[in-house]
Amino acid sequence: MNNNSPCHDADARVRPVRTAAKVLRVLLLCASLLPACSAARAGQETVHFTTSDGCRIEAFWLAPSSGAYVLINTHGLGSDKNEWGSFQDALRKRGLGYFSLDLRGHGKSLACRGKAVDYRKFTREDWAAASRDIEAAAAWLKKRGYPARRMIFCGASVGANLSLKAAAEGKIKPAALILLSPGMEYAGIKAEDYLARAPKDILLGASEDDPYAWQSVVIISELAGKYHLDLSAIDGGGGHGVNMFKTPGVMDKVLDWLPR
C-alpha cells in the first residue's frame, strides 16, 4: 500500500487513539484496585472459617491495638462485608479491630456442607441458623486469644437481629451490642425473644425516615426496664443500616459510645 494513501493516514491517526484507550483502561483498573491495596497495606486479612453446621464463611480481619475492642460486623439482607468499608477505616484510626463477615448465602460465603447456598432461597429456619455465623466468628477470635470482654457484636438491619440472637444464644457473650436499624422482627428473627439474655450495654440506631426501624427502636427502648438493659439510642439522620453513616457525625457517635 502507498504510504501516502488516505487509508494509511487514517490508520496512523487511529493507532494513537487505540493506545490512549488502552492506557485509560489500565489506569481505571489500577484505580479500582487501590482500595484493596490500601486495605492490605493497613494489615487487613481475608480469612475463612467454618460454622458448627458446616458453612464456609469469608471475612475481613484486622487485629486491634493491644487491649482494644474487636467489632464483629454483620451486614444486612442481600449485602456483604464490603458495606462496612468506611466504618472499618474509622475503627482502624482508633486502634480498634474488626471482623466483618459475609453471612451464609451472601458475598463469598456461598457453600454449606459442600452445597451452594443463596439467601434468596432461605426459609425462616435458614435465617435462624445464620446467627451461627456470628457465633463461629466469635469462636475464631477466642481461639486466637481475644476474650469475650473485648468483643462487640455490631449488626445492620437483619444483621442487627442476628447479632442480638447470637449474643443471647451463643456460648461467647460479647461486652456490648451495636444494633443499626434493628427490627422487632426480620425474617422471623424476633428481637424481644432475645432481650432477656442480651448483654446489658446496647446501642440502638435508627432514622426517622426509616419508620419500621425507628418504631422498633422506640419499642425496644421501652422494654429496656423489663429486661434490665442499659440502652442508648442515636438518631441516624437518614437511611437504613450502614447508610446512616453517610450522615455527618453519626459514625463518631457510635464509636464514642463504646464502653470504656
ABEGO torsion letter per residue (X at the ends): XBAABAAAAAAAAAAAAAAAAAAAAAAAAAAAAAAAAAAAAAGBBBBBBBBAAGBBBBBBBBBBBBGBBBBBBBBBBGBBAAAAAAAAAAAAAAGBBBBBBBBBGBEABABBGGBBBBAAABBAAAAAAAAAAAAAAAAAAAAAGBBAAABBBBBBEAAAAAAAAAAAABABBBABBBBBGBBABBGGBBAAAAAAABBABBBBBBBAABAAAAAAAAAAAAAAAAAGBBBBBBBAGEEBEAAAAABBGAAAAAAAABBX
